[in-house]
Amino acid sequence: MNPLRAITRPVRDLVDAVVLPFKALFVVGLCGTINWFTYSGTWWVKWVALGMGIAVLVAWARAARLLLVLALVLWVGRILQRRYGEQAKAQFDDWVRTARPGAAAVLSAIRQRPRGGAHPAG
């Protein structure tokens, strides 16, 4: 199983919702032409059209589900931003100010560390 499938699946669902109707038109048209040239009293192309129609409806349903989930996430995010936004931002900024070491302290720590695991000659 592809581990990236969870990431690429939503994009694939949206692409299928847009591209699959055109593929269905091509396939049904091609099968209709073949059925017309080889007509022996049965129009079997109707079953191809039915199957491709079901596939298009399923692709549209998957895309609608994805868009519904994204809209729900956006709605919940907006509610949380309105309720906790400024307070949470202020707390995070305070934490960054206290937790982040100064640039001089980082440089002195890097310079004091011995390279390659050997102790400096002294």
Secondary structure as the mmCIF struct_conf table of DSSP 4:
data_model
#
loop_
_struct_conf.conf_type_id
_struct_conf.id
_struct_conf.beg_label_comp_id
_struct_conf.beg_label_asym_id
_struct_conf.beg_label_seq_id
_struct_conf.end_label_comp_id
_struct_conf.end_label_asym_id
_struct_conf.end_label_seq_id
TURN_TY1_P TURN_TY1_P1 PRO A 3 LEU A 4
HELX_RH_AL_P HELX_RH_AL_P1 ARG A 5 PHE A 37
TURN_TY1_P TURN_TY1_P2 THR A 38 THR A 38
BEND BEND1 SER A 40 GLY A 41
TURN_TY1_P TURN_TY1_P3 TRP A 44 TRP A 44
HELX_RH_AL_P HELX_RH_AL_P2 VAL A 45 ALA A 99
BEND BEND2 ARG A 100 ARG A 100
HELX_LH_PP_P HELX_LH_PP_P1 PRO A 101 GLY A 102
HELX_RH_AL_P HELX_RH_AL_P3 ALA A 103 GLN A 112
BEND BEND3 ARG A 113 ARG A 113
HELX_LH_PP_P HELX_LH_PP_P2 PRO A 114 PRO A 114
HELX_RH_3T_P HELX_RH_3T_P1 ARG A 115 GLY A 117
HELX_LH_PP_P HELX_LH_PP_P3 ALA A 118 ALA A 121
#
